[in-house]
Structures are given as structure tokens and as C-alpha cells.
Amino acid sequence: MYPEVNVNFYHIDYLSMASLNMTTPERELLYSEPLSLIALRSVGVAFVYIAGFLFVAWYAFKRWQITG
């Protein structure tokens, strides 16, 4: 991967393309983020989901006294 690469997020206005008979839609740059930040954020979100589901499973097994 290339962590120094930026990812650009654009707003694409398809409605103006149809009303003005244009062939390509107008784009407006909303913001830009480094790829490494996006990757770290996705790892963090995955960790939070895993921890949350493990806690819910642990609580359910403890409450209903399911043993292995």
C-alpha cells in the first residue's frame, strides 16, 4: 500500500448534468484524507465492534449460565 497517498472525496452533481445537457457531471472537492488515516480508522472501528460483540456474548452466556 501507499500510505502517503491521499483519498479525495467529491460531491458529484448529476442533476445539473441532466438539466444542462452536459456529458460529464460537475465535481466539487469536499475533503481529502491520507490513506493511512482511513486504514487506521477502519481497524479501530473493527476493534470496537469485536469488543462490543464479545462483551454482549460474555454477558449473555454469564446471565443464562451457559458453560462450555
N, C-alpha and C positions, 0 to 999 in steps of 0.2 A: 504494500500500500504506500501511498504518498501522503504522509501526514501534513506536509506543508501546503497541500493543495486546498484551495477554498471552494466551498459549495455555495453557489448563488441561488437565491430563491426569488422568483419573478412572479409578478401578477400579469397574467395574460388576459387581455380584454377581447374576448371572442364576439361580444355584442357589437362593438364598434366595427369589427371586421365585416360582419354581415350587413350592417347598415350603410357602410361607406364603400362597399364592393371592393374591398382590399383582398389581396392574395395572402398576405401574411399578417397575423394579428399584432397589435401593439403590445410591447412588453415594457414593464416598469420594474426596475430592481428594487425589491423590498429590503433585503439584507443579505449579508454574506457571513459565513462561519467557516472556520478551519475544519477539515475532515477529522482531525484528531479529537476535537471537541464533540463532534457528533458521535464518534465511536465511543468515547468515554461516557457520554450521556446514555447511550443505549446499553452499555454494560451496567451502569448504575441503576437504570430502570429495571433491567432484568434481575439484578441482585435484590432489589426491593420487592419485586413480585415473588421471587423464590422464597425470600424470608417470610413474607406475608402468608403465602400458602402453606409453608412448613409450620408456622405458628398456628394457623387455623386447624391444620390436620392434627398437630400435637394436642391442642385444646379439645378437639372432638374426640380423639382417642382417650384422653385422660378423663373427660366427662362421662363417656359411656363405658369406661373401663375395658377397652378392647386391648388385650395383651397378645403378644406375638409368640 
